[in-house]
């Protein structure tokens, strides 16, 4: 049976990715530390659903632990390694930067060392649209210069891209790095806007709306993201596809945007939540937060060229799906 290793398997995106691989008939080895950045019960409940599959094997531990990932890869010989474990959150990186060094930099180093010691796996690694930072030209393309990160979180993710490229060049490790754009959906994280807004609105509390609601985000539904990752995992063209291609000239390494390629305003996002909940939001209009950017917008030309697929789920479908999950999970 073909085996995949998924780091961060009890996380929001990791859960959905691991489940997709299991449903496709793969054996999945999931690694997660169940940290307390947000409610560990949510992570345990995701992991419990994965454990219902007989071919799911769970390893609990921190990816930055020296030798942990190397031992897992040596034992299980995965064909795909989907690296999603990370310390997330733009604002939290201002308050606790050391945790980003440990999980994002040291953790990714341990993964790359494990892949070097156990060659043969395709590396599929998560980055973020936040690496585009202060870029003002939109939509963001993978070939754009991205050297002006606005948060320490974004800086650590950009660093992991450089680290992965160097290992791909030095050791011939085939690597696809994903830049995710504002992912949302069922089983989402409590620190993200959709979760916080829904909870506050159902509890009759006001919501904090940054940049007076003028923020624009390329909101990407999690099912669309998983479909894109699955397709990219199984198609890796070796030749440059055109001027838009981020394929490295010296390594089997690509960066690929995964987004909807159609940004929505934060105000429109909130209006969609109001409709789904049947509740009016009380908006606390605020200025831009440190580390944030006013807009994101993905160019998905490369994703479509490689896979023939383009995420397309609109807020009118994606937000109600989250609301339904939230009501069921919390019994609201």
C-alpha positions as CSV (number, residue, x, y, z in Angstrom):
1,X,0.0,0.0,0.0
2,X,1.3,3.5,-0.9
3,X,2.1,5.6,2.2
4,X,2.0,9.3,2.8
5,X,3.4,11.2,5.8
6,X,1.4,14.3,6.8
7,X,2.8,16.6,9.4
8,X,0.3,18.7,11.3
9,X,-2.3,16.0,10.6
10,X,-4.6,17.1,13.5
11,X,-4.5,20.7,12.2
12,X,-7.2,22.3,10.1
13,X,-5.6,21.8,6.7
14,X,-3.7,18.7,7.8
15,X,-6.9,16.9,8.8
16,X,-8.6,17.5,5.5
17,X,-5.4,16.5,3.5
18,X,-4.9,13.3,5.5
19,X,-8.5,12.4,5.1
20,X,-8.3,12.8,1.3
21,X,-5.3,10.6,1.1
22,X,-7.0,7.9,3.2
23,X,-10.1,8.1,1.0
24,X,-7.9,7.6,-2.0
25,X,-6.8,4.3,-0.6
26,X,-3.4,5.4,0.8
27,X,-1.9,4.5,4.2
28,X,-1.3,7.8,6.1
29,X,1.2,8.4,8.9
30,X,0.2,11.6,10.7
31,X,2.5,13.5,13.0
32,X,1.1,16.2,15.4
33,X,2.1,17.7,18.7
34,X,-1.4,18.8,19.8
35,X,-0.1,22.1,21.0
36,X,-2.1,24.6,23.0
37,X,-2.0,27.5,20.5
38,X,-5.7,26.8,20.3
39,X,-8.0,24.3,21.9
40,X,-6.3,20.9,21.8
41,X,-9.8,19.2,22.0
42,X,-10.5,20.4,18.5
43,X,-7.3,18.7,17.3
44,X,-8.0,15.5,19.2
45,X,-11.5,15.3,17.7
46,X,-10.1,15.7,14.2
47,X,-7.5,13.0,14.9
48,X,-10.3,10.7,16.3
49,X,-12.1,10.9,12.9
50,X,-8.9,10.0,11.1
51,X,-8.3,7.1,13.5
52,X,-11.6,5.6,12.2
53,X,-9.7,4.7,9.1
54,X,-7.8,1.4,9.7
55,X,-4.9,2.6,7.5
56,X,-4.2,5.7,9.7
57,X,-1.2,5.6,12.0
58,X,-0.7,8.5,14.5
59,X,2.6,9.7,15.9
60,X,2.4,12.3,18.6
61,X,5.4,14.6,18.9
62,X,7.0,17.9,17.9
63,X,8.5,18.0,14.5
64,X,11.5,20.0,15.8
65,X,12.5,17.1,18.0
66,X,15.9,16.0,16.6
67,X,15.6,12.7,14.8
68,X,11.8,12.2,15.2
69,X,10.9,12.7,11.5
70,X,13.9,10.8,10.4
71,X,12.8,7.8,12.4
72,X,9.3,8.0,11.1
73,X,10.4,8.2,7.5
74,X,12.9,5.4,8.0
75,X,10.2,3.1,9.4
76,X,7.4,3.9,7.0
77,X,9.1,4.9,3.7
78,X,6.4,7.4,2.6
79,X,6.0,8.2,-1.1
80,X,4.5,11.6,-0.4
81,X,5.5,13.9,2.5
82,X,2.9,16.7,3.0
83,X,4.5,19.1,5.4
84,X,1.8,21.2,7.0
85,X,2.9,21.4,10.6
86,X,3.8,25.0,11.6
87,X,3.2,27.7,14.1
88,X,0.6,29.8,12.3
89,X,-0.8,33.3,12.9
90,X,0.4,36.7,11.9
91,X,-0.5,38.5,15.1
92,X,0.8,35.7,17.4
93,X,4.2,36.0,15.8
94,X,4.6,39.5,17.3
95,X,3.9,38.1,20.8
96,X,5.8,34.8,20.6
97,X,8.4,34.8,17.9
98,X,10.5,32.0,19.4
99,X,7.8,29.5,18.8
100,X,8.0,30.3,15.1
101,X,11.7,29.7,15.0
102,X,11.3,26.3,16.7
103,X,8.3,25.0,14.7
104,X,8.8,26.6,11.4
105,X,12.6,26.8,11.0
106,X,13.9,24.0,13.2
107,X,10.9,21.8,12.3
108,X,11.4,22.3,8.6
109,X,15.1,21.6,9.0
110,X,14.4,18.3,10.7
111,X,12.0,17.4,7.8
112,X,14.6,18.2,5.2
113,X,17.2,16.2,7.0
114,X,14.8,13.3,7.3
115,X,14.1,13.5,3.5
116,X,17.9,13.7,2.8
117,X,18.5,10.6,4.9
118,X,15.5,8.7,3.3
119,X,15.4,9.7,-0.3
120,X,12.6,8.8,-2.7
121,X,9.7,10.8,-1.3
122,X,8.1,13.8,-3.1
123,X,8.0,16.8,-0.7
124,X,4.8,18.9,-0.7
125,X,5.4,21.8,1.6
126,X,3.1,24.6,2.9
127,X,4.0,28.2,2.6
128,X,1.7,31.2,2.7
129,X,0.6,34.2,0.6
130,X,1.9,36.3,3.5
131,X,5.4,36.0,1.9
132,X,4.4,38.5,-0.8
133,X,4.4,41.1,2.0
134,X,4.4,44.7,0.8
135,X,4.1,43.8,-2.9
136,X,1.6,46.1,-4.4
137,X,1.3,44.6,-7.9
138,X,-1.6,42.2,-8.0
139,X,-2.6,39.5,-8.6
140,X,0.5,37.9,-6.9
141,X,2.4,35.6,-9.2
142,X,4.9,33.0,-8.1
143,X,7.6,34.7,-10.1
144,X,7.2,38.0,-8.3
145,X,9.9,39.2,-6.1
146,X,8.9,38.5,-2.4
147,X,11.5,40.1,-0.2
148,X,9.5,42.5,2.0
149,X,7.6,40.3,4.5
150,X,5.4,42.2,6.9
151,X,5.4,39.8,9.8
152,X,7.8,37.4,11.5
153,X,5.5,34.5,10.6
154,X,5.8,35.4,6.9
155,X,9.6,35.8,7.3
156,X,9.9,32.3,8.7
157,X,7.8,30.8,5.9
158,X,9.8,32.6,3.3
159,X,12.9,31.2,5.0
160,X,11.5,27.6,4.7
161,X,11.1,28.1,0.9
162,X,14.8,29.0,0.7
163,X,15.8,26.1,2.9
164,X,13.7,23.7,0.8
165,X,15.2,25.0,-2.5
166,X,18.7,24.5,-1.2
167,X,18.0,20.9,-0.3
168,X,16.2,20.2,-3.6
169,X,19.3,21.5,-5.4
170,X,21.9,19.8,-3.2
171,X,20.2,16.4,-2.8
172,X,17.8,16.2,-5.8
173,X,14.7,16.2,-3.6
174,X,11.6,16.8,-5.7
175,X,9.7,19.6,-4.0
176,X,6.5,21.6,-4.5
177,X,6.0,24.5,-2.2
178,X,2.4,25.8,-1.8
179,X,1.5,29.4,-1.1
180,X,-1.9,29.2,0.5
181,X,-4.4,32.1,0.4
182,X,-6.7,32.6,3.4
183,X,-8.1,29.1,3.7
184,X,-11.4,28.6,5.5
185,X,-14.0,25.9,5.9
186,X,-15.3,23.2,8.3
187,X,-13.0,22.3,11.2
188,X,-11.3,25.7,10.8
189,X,-9.0,27.3,13.4
190,X,-10.5,29.3,16.3
191,X,-7.9,32.1,15.8
192,X,-9.1,32.8,12.2
193,X,-11.6,35.5,11.3
194,X,-14.5,33.2,10.2
195,X,-14.4,31.2,13.4
196,X,-14.1,34.3,15.6
197,X,-16.9,36.2,13.8
198,X,-19.3,33.3,13.9
199,X,-18.7,32.6,17.6
200,X,-19.0,36.3,18.6
201,X,-22.1,36.9,16.5
202,X,-23.9,33.9,17.9
203,X,-23.0,35.0,21.4
204,X,-24.2,38.5,20.8
205,X,-20.8,40.1,21.0
206,X,-19.3,42.7,18.6
207,X,-16.6,41.7,16.1
208,X,-13.3,43.5,15.5
209,X,-13.2,44.6,11.9
210,X,-9.7,45.7,10.9
211,X,-8.9,48.4,8.3
212,X,-12.6,49.6,8.6
213,X,-13.7,46.5,6.7
214,X,-11.7,47.5,3.6
215,X,-9.4,44.5,3.7
216,X,-9.6,42.2,0.7
217,X,-8.7,38.6,0.9
218,X,-8.5,35.7,-1.6
219,X,-10.7,33.5,0.5
220,X,-10.0,29.8,-0.5
221,X,-12.4,27.0,0.5
222,X,-10.6,24.1,2.1
223,X,-12.0,21.5,-0.2
224,X,-10.7,23.4,-3.2
225,X,-7.3,23.6,-1.6
226,X,-7.2,19.8,-0.9
227,X,-8.1,19.1,-4.5
228,X,-5.3,21.3,-5.7
229,X,-2.8,19.7,-3.4
230,X,-3.9,16.2,-4.4
231,X,-3.5,17.0,-8.1
232,X,-0.1,18.7,-7.6
233,X,1.1,15.7,-5.6
234,X,0.4,13.4,-8.5
235,X,1.6,15.6,-11.4
236,X,5.0,17.2,-11.4
237,X,6.1,18.3,-14.9
238,X,9.8,18.3,-15.2
239,X,10.0,21.0,-18.0
240,X,9.4,24.7,-17.7
241,X,5.9,25.5,-18.8
242,X,6.4,29.2,-19.7
243,X,7.5,32.5,-18.4
244,X,4.9,32.2,-15.6
245,X,6.6,29.0,-14.3
246,X,8.4,29.1,-11.0
247,X,10.4,25.9,-11.7
248,X,14.0,26.4,-10.5
249,X,16.7,26.4,-13.1
250,X,19.0,24.4,-10.7
251,X,16.6,22.1,-8.7
252,X,13.4,20.0,-9.0
253,X,11.6,22.7,-7.1
254,X,8.5,24.8,-7.7
255,X,6.4,27.3,-5.9
256,X,2.6,27.2,-6.7
257,X,-0.1,29.5,-5.5
258,X,-3.3,27.9,-4.3
259,X,-6.1,30.5,-4.2
260,X,-9.5,31.4,-5.7
261,X,-8.0,34.2,-7.8
262,X,-10.9,36.4,-6.9
263,X,-10.6,38.5,-3.7
264,X,-13.6,39.6,-1.6
265,X,-13.8,42.5,0.8
266,X,-13.9,41.8,4.5
267,X,-17.2,43.7,4.5
268,X,-18.7,41.3,2.0
269,X,-17.3,38.3,4.0
270,X,-19.1,39.6,7.1
271,X,-22.3,40.1,5.1
272,X,-22.2,36.5,3.9
273,X,-21.8,35.3,7.5
274,X,-24.8,37.4,8.6
275,X,-26.9,35.8,5.9
276,X,-25.8,32.3,6.8
277,X,-26.4,32.9,10.5
278,X,-29.5,35.0,10.3
279,X,-27.8,37.4,12.7
280,X,-26.6,40.9,12.2
281,X,-23.0,41.7,13.2
282,X,-22.1,44.6,15.5
283,X,-19.0,45.9,13.9
284,X,-16.1,47.4,16.0
285,X,-14.3,49.2,13.2
286,X,-10.5,49.3,13.8
287,X,-7.3,50.4,12.1
288,X,-4.9,48.0,10.3
289,X,-3.1,45.7,12.7
290,X,0.7,45.4,12.7
291,X,1.9,42.8,10.3
292,X,-1.2,42.7,8.2
293,X,-1.5,43.6,4.5
294,X,-4.5,45.4,3.0
295,X,-5.1,42.8,0.3
296,X,-4.2,39.4,-1.2
297,X,-5.0,38.1,-4.7
298,X,-3.6,35.0,-6.3
299,X,-2.6,34.4,-9.8
300,X,-3.3,30.7,-10.4
301,X,-2.1,30.5,-14.0
302,X,0.6,28.0,-13.0
303,X,-1.8,25.8,-10.9
304,X,-4.1,25.6,-13.9
305,X,-1.3,24.8,-16.3
306,X,0.0,22.0,-14.2
307,X,-3.3,20.4,-13.0
308,X,-6.1,21.8,-15.2
309,X,-7.8,22.8,-12.0
310,X,-8.8,26.1,-10.5
311,X,-10.5,26.7,-7.1
312,X,-13.9,28.3,-7.6
313,X,-16.0,27.9,-4.4
314,X,-17.6,31.2,-3.6
315,X,-18.4,32.6,-0.2
316,X,-22.0,31.9,-0.7
317,X,-21.2,28.2,-0.6
318,X,-18.2,28.0,1.6
319,X,-19.4,30.2,4.5
320,X,-22.7,28.3,5.0
321,X,-20.7,25.0,5.0
322,X,-18.6,26.3,7.9
323,X,-21.7,27.6,9.8
324,X,-23.4,24.2,9.5
325,X,-20.3,22.5,10.8
326,X,-20.0,25.0,13.7
327,X,-23.6,24.6,14.8
328,X,-23.3,20.8,14.7
329,X,-20.0,20.6,16.5
330,X,-20.9,23.0,19.3
331,X,-24.6,22.1,19.4
332,X,-25.7,25.7,18.8
